Amino acid sequence: MPQWVTPDRLTGTGMAGAALIFLGYIASNLSIWWLLFAIAGYGVQWFGDSMDGSLARYRKIERPSYGYFIDHSCDGLATLLILAGIGLSPFVAMDVALMALAGYLLLSIHAYLSARVLGEFKLSYLSAGPTELRLVLIGLTITMMCLGSGPGYFGQVSGFDLFVGSVAAILILLFVIQTLAIGRRLARSEATARL
C-alpha cells in the first residue's frame, strides 16, 4: 500500500462502498442494472473494511480503543445502509429488511457484551462471518437481477422476503441461544467463585 493510504482512509473507503450499495439498491427501482452498482459496492466495502485493521497492524500503528470504536461504529452504520437499501429496493419489503437489521444488531450487542464480561470477541456464528455474509448478499443480489421483482410468489410475500425474513429469524434465534448459553456459563462461574 502506498504511504498515503492510511487505516482511516480505508475505513472511509469501506463506508463509501456501503453508500454505493445503498444507492445501487435504491436505483434498482429505475433499472435492474443498477444492482451491478450495489455488487461493486460490496467489493469496495469489503476491501476497506477488511484492510483497515490489517494495515494498522502491519505498519505497527494500531490504536486499539480508537480502532475498535470506529471500526464497529462504521460496521453498524454500513449494515444500516445496506439493509435500508435492500428495503427501499423493489425486491424486499422494508419491514422484513429491518427485522434482518435488528437480528444483526442483536448479535453485535451480544458480541460486545461477551467481549466485556468474558474477554472473548466473536464475530462468526454457524461457521459464517462477515466475508461469508457479503458473499450471500452478493448471491442474493445476482438472484434479484436474474429473477426480477415481479409479483409476490406467495401472495404479497416474495421469495426474497422469505429469504431475508428467514435470515432475520436465524439471527434473532442465534442471539437468544447465545444469550442463554453465556448466561448459564456466567451463572456457573459466579456460583463457583462464591464457594
N, C-alpha and C positions, 0 to 999 in steps of 0.2 A: 504494500500500500504506500502511495506517496505520503510524505510527511504532512501535507495539508489535509489529508483525510484523518479526522480525529474521531474518537468514540462518540462524541456528541453529534458530530455531523452524520455518522452512521445511524444514530438513534433518530435524527431528523429525517434521514432517508427512509427509514422504516415507517415513520409517521406519514411521509409523503406517499409511500406505497399504499398505506391504509386509505388515504384520501383518494387515490386513484381507483382503488377497489370500490369505495363508496360511490364515486362518480360514475364508474362503469356500470354498476347495478342500476343506478337511477336512470342513466341514459338508455338502458336496455328497454325502457318504456317507448323510446323512439325507434330503435332498431336493435335487433338481437345481436348484431355485430359489435355493439358496444361492450358486450361481455368479454371480448378479447382484451379490452382495456382493463377490465377487472382482473383477468388472468395475468396480464403483465404486471398489474399492481401487486398481486400475490408474490411474484418473483422479487420485485423491488422491496416489498415489506419483509420478506424472509431474509434477503441479503442484509438489509440494515439491522434488523432485529437480532440476527444470529451472529453478526460480525462485531457489533459494538463492544461487547464484553471481551470477546476473544482478542481484539486489537489492544484493548487496555491491558489485558494480562500479558500479551506478547511484548508490549513496549514497557511493561512494568510501571504503568501509570494508573493503577487501579485506585478508585475512590469508593471503597466498599459501601458506605452508607449512602452516599450520593448516587452511585450506580444502581444499587438495589432500589432506592426510592424512585428514581427517574425511569428506570427500565420497566418496573412493574406498573407504575402510573401510566406510562405510554402503552403498555400491553392492554390495560383496561380500556383506555381511550380507543386504541386501534380496534379492539374487539367490538366496541360500541359502534364505530364507523362501519365495520364490515357487516354486522348483523342488522344495523339500521338500513344499510344499503340493500341488503337482501330483502328486508321487509318492505322497502319502497320500490322494489322491482315488481314486475308483473307475475312473478313466479311463486312467491311465498307471502302469506298474509302477515301483516306486521305483528299481530298478537303472537303468532307462532314463533317468529324471529325473536321477539322479546323474551319468550319463555326460554329459548336457547341461550340468550344473553344472560338471563337470570341463573340458569344452570352453570354457565361458565363462571359467573361472578361468585356463586356459592362455592364452587371448587377452588377459586382463587382465595376466598376468605379462609377456607379450610387449610390451604397450603400455608398462608401467612400465620394463622393461629398455631398450626403444627410447628412451624419454624420457631415460634415464640415459646411454646410450652414444652416441646420435645427437642428442639435444636435440629430438627430434620426438615429439609425443604424438598418437597416432591412435586414435580410438575407433570409427571406421566401417570396415567391411570389406564388399566386394561392394556398395558404394553403400548400405549399410544401417547405421544407427547405433542408439542406444538408443530413440529415438522409434519407428522402424520396427519394432524388436523388440517393443516394447509393443503396437503395432497387430497384429502377428502373433499375440501371445499372447491379445489380446482376441478376435481372429478364431477362434483355437483354442478359447477358452472358449465362445464363441457356438455353435461347431460341436458342442462337448460337450453343450450344452443341447439342440440340435436332434436329435442322433443318440442321446444317452443312452450309458450304459456298455455294456450288453448283453454277450453273449459275444464272444470274440475273433473277428475276421474271418478270420484266418489261423491256425487252431488256437488256441493260447493267446495269440497276439500280436494285439493290437487295431490298428486303423488309427491310433489315437492314439499307440500305442507306436512304430509305424513312422515316423510323422511326427516325433515328438520324437527318436527314435533317429537319423533322417536328419539332423536339425538338429545333433545331437551330433557325428555323423561329419563334417559340414561344418565345424563349429567346430574340431575337432581337426585336420582336414586343413589348414585355413587356418593354424593355429598352426605346423604342420610346414613348409608352403610359405613362410610369412613368416619363420620362423626361418632356413631355408636361404638365403633371399634376403638377409636382413640379415647373416647370417654371411659370405656371399660379398662383400657390399659392404664390411664391416669388414676382411676379409682383404685385399681390393684396396687399400683406403685405407691400411692399416698397411704393406703392402708398398711402396706408392708413397712413404710418409713416410720409409722407411728409405733410399731412393735419394738 
